[in-house]
Amino acid sequence: MIDFSYYALYLKKYLTDAGDARKDDDEFINARGDMAAGVLEGERRSGSSAEQAQESAMAVLMEGID
């Protein structure tokens, strides 16, 4: 089974399109993707709306990336 992470795929594409050197750093990309997914889950479990949870997850995913 192949495991796909929406957040990791999004970040990989963003970094590739931006020409960022981290585009091939799978460890960085997967770690960020896992953090974002964790934030989304945590936010939803604590009662945040889907939109609020998604915003928080994307903020974590893209933190410090120009």
Buried (B, 14 or more C-beta within 10 A) or exposed (E): EEEEBEBBEBBBEBBEEEEBEBBEBEEBBBEBBEBBBEBBEEBBEEEBEEEEBBBBBBEBBBEEEE
